[in-house]
Structures are given as structure tokens and as C-alpha cells.
Amino acid sequence: MTLFATAADGVRLAYDSVGEGAAVVLVHGFAASRMQNWRAPGWYDTLTGAGYRVVAMDCRGHGESGKPHDPQSYDHEIMMEDVAAVMRAADAAPAFLMGYSMGGYISIHLLLRRPELVKKLAIGGVGATYLRGRFGPRETIADALVEPDKSKIESPVARRFREFAEQEGKDLAALAACMRAERRIHPASELAQSKRPVLVVCGENDDLTGPPGPLAEAFADGRAVMVPRRDHMTTVGDKVYKKAVLEFFAN
């Protein structure tokens, strides 16, 4: 049964709480959902099978959560507080935290602003390009999401995002607003101040994120794992990723 928390601005935030044990809070990637990013690729079973409680949320604009169409509603400060609201509602703080892609950006922000909520942080689909303050052609992607004539989308990256976002139940206008919102990027000097252990996982062929090593090295206690032969979309359910996370949380 879907559970709901309420954000500070009244947006309803859908989440699951499954299993027993120490909580692992999961924050999905852009245009995905808790079901698509975590449940379908087997993360629920992997984590509950290892003795953890899964608390997986739908970020605003995604899944069963509310979907405002104003880019200002998707500021990372707001989305970070959404994660904190779900953690409070689920009685899941402090928790192990894992974010993928967009969820990784949000989770890094939470780690630095609200470290008392985080035991350890696993980041997937965020790598060296974070330190350069970019993640793909964001405005181009946002424009492609709401372009009436798909034949006019020239960027291969933007076309891939549009095709992914067209799946049933997704709100293209909300996703475009989310893509246009300001991202909070923390420089290496700030990342180094965090004392929590951090795991960074990226696919070997992920041309959006770059390699995981430089980002992991920016943290005071960071480690990196490269998933062979995987790209941004296919790393999510890979067994190398899962094994690395279980070992990281356990040790």
C-alpha cells in the first residue's frame, strides 16, 4: 500500500516502507519513480533480503507524488526537504541513503545540509561531471520534453530522455519544470568537509556522468566502483552495483 508524506508546500509525497531492520532510504533518478528505479530492478528484494527496511519515495513531479509545473517548485533545497519529510513520516532517520542520478544530486545536498539524517551515502549515476557543475544539456532536454513535434528533436541525448519520459503515467510538463530547476552543486572544498562514508558508482560507458573516481576522491571518506560495460540507464540493476552497496552498508 502506498504511503504519503506532506511536503512543506503541501505537495503529497508517495513512498513505500517494506521490510524490517535498519532503514535504507532510496531517491530515484529523473523521470523514473520508486517502482521503476528501485523495485523493478530488484533493489527491494536485494535490500530486504539482506535485513534492511526499504523506504523508497517518489520525488515530486514523479510517480504517485504531486506534480507541480513551476520550475521553482523543484529547487534542490525543496527536494532535499522532501526527502527529510519522508524520513520523518517513515520514522527512518538517521538512515542509510542511496540516490541515483538526480536522486544522487539531491542526496549529496542532504548529506551536506542535514548530516544528522545520514549514516552512509551511496550515490549511483553521478560522477566526475558533478565537479564541473553540469549534467547533460539541461535546457535542450527540457525543451525536448514539451516539444509537440518529436521529429524536431535533434539532440540524441534529449531524444532518449523524451522517449523515456513518454512512458505511461508520466507528466511531461512537470518533468520539464523539474529539468529547468536550479541544481545545487557543491564544490570539492565543501564535499571534503563531510565525514560520512560515501560510495560512488558509475557505469563504465556512462557518458553523462563520467568516471566515479574523481567525485569519490573529493569526499573525506569516499570510495569508487566502476560497473563494467554499463551506461547511465543500465547500471541501475547491475549485480556489481548491488554487491558494492551491500558491502558498503555492512562494513
Steps between C-alpha positions, in 0.01 A plus 500: 500500500633842404572730793509879484692779668428870455765747387534845655316654202220244516613269218414137574800267497439131434724238654529133594624349823587134453680254724657529843836606634718807449341737247639561152341807342494493119477810278449426130626663182338752269182387320500169688315403819551283805351208308700546181835592658498269801227239517506375138882458489487290819628745760206443735573126508877552520481733798220332695670165439810642665302603808424866422177695493444674166351849506466599135339828398363656184657843459260784425409503132541123481309180568207539736622824656360845423608659172532880504586668169705790640881455479537683832319211667793272413786690659740253660448659841130414469565149366753439777237595758260259328740215578523618860118512519472140381766392749304662782170349387656154472693534828814425298761745627790471512515259207721355235428713193530415131426732209528433128574775246267788597447320830877498546518878462220542753661251738836680489318821590327325790828354622661843519202693635347238731782257588323386816248317277761291315703201620665426165431620147509290182485702178427339165511665159687811617870533429776735391269735311346602835824680585472698175148607589319340213278206414412483136336776288226584750317774309512294182353203685228714662402646163490151348267375772228745397573520125172418317684368194753236606658503154646841586708360787853491364701413810535120547523548877186712509319249281588217742365700793179581309442136412560394860266773629218402263432179686149462639412710804775760463430873488720664236429856616592416858818324388600796284450730800715269711775498236503881481534546877822612664733222614711545811856401413748488788867562419767251602597721794150453648480130421826448689338633818258206521614227738242240398612204286401540135490244217493623139391255227495571125477291186812466289314631194306778676575803282277725711679460833857412422703268727424467873856543628539880499173555687579230756842654558339836577336359814699454821392135511405405145544190291421428135366202304485478121236268353642335186325543165204693641367845413281746688179306448632146542713540813194521726428129542849362445624235743837677538319812623287299742794305640699819553214667688434203728869478589517875556200512733615192695863602561 
